[in-house]
Amino acid sequence: MFMHANDNSPTLVSLNDAARMTSLSRTMVNRYRAEGRFPSAVPLGDRRVAFVRSEVTDWIQARIDAARSLRAAA
């Protein structure tokens, strides 16, 4: 199903896309997932998962905010 840019429906991104979005390797994304430090994956099939784009972008923003807070406190 084609989704327009202004559509508020959740969008899924692949593991590869999530890794690109965060500048992490797939291995690190999976490690963070296992540690509960990354958004949960949505199972799509036997060996396929995806992530909710907005949850990944929120995770990225939280990392940025944390870094800025540390700099401001220094």
C-alpha positions as CSV (number, residue, x, y, z in Angstrom):
1,M,0.0,0.0,0.0
2,F,1.4,3.4,-1.0
3,M,1.5,5.9,1.8
4,H,1.6,9.7,1.3
5,A,4.2,11.7,3.2
6,N,1.4,13.4,5.2
7,D,-0.2,10.2,6.2
8,N,-0.1,9.6,10.0
9,S,-0.1,5.8,9.7
10,P,2.9,4.0,11.2
11,T,5.7,3.3,8.8
12,L,7.9,0.3,9.2
13,V,11.6,0.3,8.3
14,S,13.9,-2.7,7.8
15,L,16.8,-3.6,10.1
16,N,19.1,-2.2,7.4
17,D,17.3,1.1,7.3
18,A,17.2,1.3,11.1
19,A,21.0,0.8,11.1
20,R,21.5,3.5,8.5
21,M,19.2,5.9,10.3
22,T,21.1,5.5,13.5
23,S,24.6,5.1,12.0
24,L,24.9,1.8,13.9
25,S,25.8,-1.5,12.5
26,R,23.2,-4.2,12.3
27,T,25.2,-6.1,15.0
28,M,24.9,-3.1,17.4
29,V,21.2,-2.6,16.6
30,N,20.6,-6.3,17.5
31,R,22.8,-6.0,20.6
32,Y,20.9,-2.9,21.8
33,R,17.6,-4.7,21.1
34,A,18.8,-7.7,23.2
35,E,19.7,-5.3,26.0
36,G,16.4,-3.5,25.8
37,R,18.1,-0.3,24.7
38,F,16.5,0.0,21.3
39,P,12.9,0.0,20.1
40,S,11.2,-3.3,19.8
41,A,11.0,-5.0,16.5
42,V,7.8,-5.9,14.7
43,P,7.9,-9.5,13.5
44,L,6.9,-9.8,9.8
45,G,7.7,-13.4,9.2
46,D,9.8,-16.3,10.3
47,R,13.1,-14.5,9.9
48,R,12.1,-10.9,9.1
49,V,11.5,-8.0,11.4
50,A,11.0,-4.3,11.0
51,F,10.9,-1.2,13.2
52,V,8.3,1.6,13.6
53,R,10.0,4.6,12.0
54,S,8.7,7.0,14.5
55,E,10.1,4.9,17.4
56,V,13.5,4.8,15.8
57,T,13.5,8.6,15.2
58,D,12.3,9.1,18.8
59,W,15.2,7.0,20.0
60,I,17.6,9.0,17.9
61,Q,16.2,12.3,19.3
62,A,16.6,10.9,22.8
63,R,20.3,10.2,22.2
64,I,20.8,13.8,20.8
65,D,19.0,15.3,23.8
66,A,21.1,13.3,26.2
67,A,24.3,14.4,24.5
68,R,23.2,18.0,24.7
69,S,22.3,17.7,28.3
70,L,25.7,16.4,29.1
71,R,27.4,19.2,27.3
72,A,25.2,21.8,29.0
73,A,26.1,20.3,32.4
74,A,29.8,20.4,31.7
